[in-house]
Structures are given as structure tokens and as C-alpha cells.
Amino acid sequence: MVMKFNPQGLVTMVLGRKDEAIDYLEKYLEEADHTVAGANAKPGAGAGRGGSFGRPTDVAFDTQGNIFVADGYDNSRVAKFTKDGEFVKSIGSRGNAPGQFSTPHTIAADAKGNIYVGDRGNSRIQVFDPDLNAVRIISNVRAPWAMCITPPNSQGQQFLFSADAGGKIYKEDLEGHLLGWFGTTGKKVGQFYWVHEMHCVSENELYTGEAQNWRVQHLTLRTAPRATAAK
């Protein structure tokens, strides 16, 4: 499930539910329909239905407050809901073609409402507009386990940070150009081990949550000085 809490810690919305007995019967019948109908079977059957998730991994919100769920380990899709929790649509199936996913593990939105999906098993980030139409694929990062987008700076620019399991954090512009990277695997300050969540305060300030190191790091970034040619 995906649960929303108010500042007092009370649950104000629940998306999804645990499967019930009737759901397993529906899945069986839908699988039989696929077997008989083949390519003519209706899309979105079984795991694609709006009312349930299969181990969802992350949530993002666009400029209108719509909710986007990365769903996840089992379903390999992205589901969109209104801000009031009404199911709108979902996209995706398991695979490596554009619009398919292999463990969509992290999701974020930019100031225009575009949705960035960390397609971990395919070592790429897929970008969609707010209606989940494909925009671009960013493939110059390794498997994205966690991702965040900075608020706009004084020039209106935003940047994307993506972390892999190998201790590296990559910095990109929103067009997918690699601007740099930092980090190594380890337990020391400034090293990382399985960054599973990340929050971008600004271009120069990040928080990372590390699953294997059992900790959160608060990072202040400084641009490395450029080497000058010897005279």
C-alpha cells in the first residue's frame, strides 16, 4: 500500500490494498484470457489494475498534486492517481523496450511536472510528461537505486542526482547530460553503501539514506577546482 499521513501522523489516504481471495480468481481468469486471446487480450490485466500494487518502491507528485507510484518489484509499471486518490492510468510491463521496466525503483518530478523513473534493472532513467507520454531516456548512469531533483535555482535550472549500488552518485542536467559524479563504496564519511533514498535540498546540499550502512548522511558539495595547464 501507499499511505498518506498529515503532520500530526494520522493516516489521511490509503492507495492500494492487500490481495483478497477473489483477486486470485480474477488473476487466474485473466491469465486464461491471455492464453486464449493472445495478442488480442485486453491490456492492463492482472497486475496492471489500479486498485493494488506489487511491492511499490517510491512516490512522486507533479505540479497539480497528481500522485505517481513506482510499482515496483512485482508489477514493473508506473501508476498515476489524482491528488484525491482516484486511479487515472498506468503504463509499463516487464522488459527492456522503451516504456517497459525492470524494477522501477525510484521516481521524481521536475518543476514542469515531468516524471523521471529510475529503471534500475535496465540501468537507465526514463522520462515521461505528466500524462505519462515518453519524453526521453537517460542511459549514462548505472543502475539508479535512488534519485532526486533539485528545486529551481535563481536561473531556473534544476539538476538530477542518481545513486547506484556501487557507491557513486551522478549529477545530470534535466536533458540527461552527465555533469560529474562522486563517491565510492564504503562506510567512511563521504562513502556510500546501497543509497536507497535521496533528498535534494539544493544543487549543493543532499541527504542520502543508506540501507547497508544504516545511516543518513548530510552532504555539502563543492565544485572541484579545474587543473591548469603547466606553463
N, C-alpha and C positions, 0 to 999 in steps of 0.2 A: 504494500500500500504506500501511497504518498499522503502525508498528513501535514496540515497547516495549523500552526499554533499562533495565538495572539501574544502580545508582550507579557501577559500575565501567565502564560504557559498553558492556557486552555485550548483544547482542540476546537477549531472553527470550521474545518473542512477535511474530508477524507476522500481521496480518489482511489478507486480500485477496491478489491476485496479478495479474501481467500476463496479459492475454488470450492464449490459445493458439489454434491453428488450429481446433480443434473448437468453441471458443466462438463463432467467427464463423459456423460452420454452424448452431449452436443458435440464434443470434440470427436467422439467415435463416429457419429453420423456424418460430420463434415469431412473427416478423413475418407469415409466411404464414398461421399460425393466426389471428392477429388479423384479417387481411384477410377470411378466410372466415367466422370466427365472430362478428366484430364485437363487440357488447356482451357476448356470452357467453364471450369469450376469458378465460382464467384471469388473475387479477391477479398482479402481481409478476414478469411475464415479462421476459426480456431484461435491461435494466439494473437491474432490481429484485432480481436473485438475490443471495444473501448472500455468495457467495464472491469477488466482485470489486467494485471501486469505479471511478468515473469522475471522476478528479481531486478527491479528497476535500479538504476545506478546514480542518476543525477537529475536535477530540475533546473529550468531557466525560465525567464519571463521576458516578453517583448514589451514594446513601448505602450501597448494597450492593456497590459496586465495579463495577456493570454499566457497559459501555462504549457510548457513543453517538457515532456518526460522522456529521458533516455531509458529505453526499456528493452533490453539491458543484457543480462546474461542468457536468458532463455528466448526472448521474443525477437531480438535483432530489429527493432523498429524505433521510431520516434512518434509519440502521440501528442496531439495538440488538444487543449481544453480551453474554454473561455475562463475569464477571471472568476466566474461563479461556479466553475467545475463541470460545465457541460461539455461532453465529448464533441469535438469538431471533426477530426480526421486523424489518420495515421499513415505513415509511409515506411517502407523498408521491409526487407526479408533477409535471411541469412545468405551471404555471398560476398563477392569482391567487385561486382559491377557497380557503376555509379548508381547511387540511391539504395544500394544494399549495404549491410553492416555485418561486422564480425565483432561482437561485444562493443556496442556503443557505450562507452564508459564514462564520458564526461560531456557536458553541454554548457554553452554560454551564449549570450546575446549581445550585440553591439547597440550603439545609440540609434541606429536606423531600424532596429528590430530584426536584423538578420540573425539566423540561428547557426551556431558553429557546433558540430557534433564530432567529438573525438572518437574516431572509428579505430579502437585500439588494435583489434586483431588484424586490420588491414594497414596499420601504420600510416594513417592519414587523418586529416580533418576535412569533413565535408561541410560545405556552407550552403544554406538554404535561405530564401526570403521568408517573410513572416507567414506566407501561405504554404510553405514547405516545397516551393519550387527550387530546383537545383540552381546554384549560382556559380560555384567553383569548387575545386578540390585542391587542398594544400597537402603536398606529399613530401615536403622536405624536412619533416620531423619524424623521429622514431615513434614507436607506439605511444599514443597520448593516454596517460593514466589520469591526469588532472589538467585542467585548463582554466584560465580566467582572462578577461578582457578589462583593460584599464578604463576608468572614466575619461571623457574627453579632456585634453589639456587646454591651455589658453589658445592654442591654434586650432582646436577642434580635432586633434589627432587622437586616435586610440591605438593601443598595442595589445597583442595577444601573447600570453605566456603559456607554454605547454611543457609538461614534465613527463619524462619516460621512466621506466623501471630501473634504468641504468645509472640514475643519479644526475642526469643532465636536465636543465631547464632551458628551453629555447625561447627567444624573443623574436616576434614577427610583426610586420605591419599587417593591416587587415586585408591587403591584397595577396598576402602569402609570401612576401619576400623575407628571407631569413636575415635578421639584423645582428644576431650573435647568440651565444649560449654560455652557460656557466655551470659548474657543479661536477662532482664526482661521487661515486658510491662510497658510503662510509658512515661513521657515527659521530665524527667530529662536527663542531660548529661550522656551517657552510658546506657540509656534505649531506647527502640525502640517500634515503633507502625506502623505496616504494612511496613516493609522494602520491597520496590518494585524494587530496583536496588542496585547492589553492585559492587564495583571495588576493585580488589586485587592488590595493589602496590607490596607487598611482603608478606611473612608469618606473618610479624608483623605490617603491615600497611594496613588499609582498609578505603574505603569510603562507606557510606550507604546513600541511598536516601529513606526517609520515607514518604509515601503517607499521612498518617493521621496526622503526626507532621509537615508537610510542611517544611522539612528541610533536609540538608545533614550533616552528622557527619563524621569527620575525626578522625579515631581511631588509636592509637598506642597500640599494645598488648604486655603484659609482662607475662611470664610464672609464674603461682602462685607457691610459694615455697612449697615443699613437707613437710608434717608433719613428725616429727621424733618421734620414739618410746621413751617413758619415761624410764629412767634408774632406 
